[in-house]
């Protein structure tokens, strides 16, 4: 379901004249989509700019044509690393981050 489809369903359900959402539904993630109705739609920018937290599960050694789990597997490699080595680099990924889409080579 797209963010807009969810928004339209809520708008119909509550018979709202004005509605908006403050996020995007990602088919590979779970979470919530903040929906604002009526005068509350004025506050959407505050929610969009709010801090967010993510929890991820990763698979090392797999390359896909889309850069995500839904893509066609292009390469599989054995990754010889320990849990301690992975945990040692995790602090680099904590804190404010700029989200940059992957560069996909076809």
C-alpha positions as CSV (number, residue, x, y, z in Angstrom):
1,X,0.0,0.0,0.0
2,X,1.4,3.4,-0.9
3,X,1.4,6.3,1.5
4,X,-1.2,8.1,-0.6
5,X,-3.4,5.0,-0.7
6,X,-3.3,4.8,3.1
7,X,-4.0,8.5,3.4
8,X,-7.1,8.3,1.1
9,X,-8.4,5.3,3.1
10,X,-8.1,7.1,6.4
11,X,-9.6,10.3,4.9
12,X,-12.7,8.3,3.6
13,X,-13.0,6.4,6.9
14,X,-13.1,9.6,9.0
15,X,-14.9,11.7,6.3
16,X,-12.2,14.3,6.6
17,X,-12.1,17.3,4.3
18,X,-8.4,17.9,4.7
19,X,-5.8,15.2,5.4
20,X,-2.0,14.8,5.0
21,X,0.7,12.4,5.9
22,X,4.2,12.9,7.4
23,X,6.2,10.1,6.0
24,X,6.5,7.4,3.4
25,X,5.6,3.7,3.6
26,X,8.5,1.5,2.6
27,X,7.4,-1.9,1.5
28,X,10.6,-3.5,3.0
29,X,10.2,-1.8,6.4
30,X,7.7,-1.9,9.2
31,X,6.7,1.2,11.2
32,X,4.0,3.8,11.1
33,X,2.7,6.5,8.9
34,X,1.7,9.6,10.8
35,X,-1.7,10.9,9.3
36,X,-3.0,14.3,10.1
37,X,-6.6,15.4,9.7
38,X,-8.2,18.8,9.5
39,X,-6.2,21.7,11.1
40,X,-3.6,19.3,12.3
41,X,-2.2,19.1,8.7
42,X,-0.4,22.4,9.5
43,X,2.0,20.5,11.8
44,X,3.2,18.0,9.2
45,X,6.5,19.8,8.6
46,X,7.4,19.4,12.3
47,X,6.9,15.6,12.0
48,X,8.8,15.4,8.8
49,X,11.8,17.1,10.4
50,X,11.6,15.1,13.6
51,X,14.3,12.7,14.7
52,X,13.8,9.2,13.5
53,X,15.3,5.9,14.6
54,X,15.8,2.8,12.5
55,X,16.6,-0.8,13.4
56,X,18.0,-2.9,10.6
57,X,18.9,-6.5,9.9
58,X,21.6,-6.9,7.3
59,X,23.0,-9.6,5.1
60,X,26.6,-9.3,4.2
61,X,28.1,-10.7,0.9
62,X,25.1,-10.3,-1.4
63,X,24.8,-7.7,-4.2
64,X,21.5,-7.1,-6.0
65,X,20.6,-5.1,-9.0
66,X,18.4,-2.8,-6.9
67,X,20.5,-2.4,-3.8
68,X,17.9,-4.0,-1.6
69,X,16.5,-7.4,-0.7
70,X,13.9,-7.4,-3.5
71,X,16.4,-7.2,-6.3
72,X,17.9,-9.9,-8.5
73,X,21.1,-11.3,-6.9
74,X,24.1,-10.4,-9.0
75,X,26.8,-11.7,-6.7
76,X,27.3,-13.8,-3.6
77,X,30.6,-13.7,-1.7
78,X,31.7,-15.4,1.5
79,X,32.2,-12.8,4.2
80,X,34.8,-13.8,6.8
81,X,34.2,-11.5,9.7
82,X,33.2,-11.9,13.3
83,X,30.3,-10.4,15.2
84,X,32.8,-8.3,17.2
85,X,34.3,-6.8,14.0
86,X,30.8,-5.8,12.8
87,X,29.9,-4.3,16.2
88,X,33.2,-2.4,16.2
89,X,32.1,-0.4,13.1
90,X,28.5,0.2,14.1
91,X,29.2,3.5,16.0
92,X,29.9,5.1,12.6
93,X,26.2,4.5,11.7
94,X,24.8,5.9,14.9
95,X,23.7,9.5,15.2
96,X,22.7,11.9,12.4
97,X,23.0,10.5,8.9
98,X,22.3,11.8,5.5
99,X,20.4,9.2,3.5
100,X,21.9,8.7,0.1
101,X,20.4,6.2,-2.4
102,X,22.8,3.5,-3.6
103,X,24.4,3.8,-7.0
104,X,23.2,0.8,-8.9
105,X,25.3,-0.7,-11.7
106,X,23.5,-2.8,-14.2
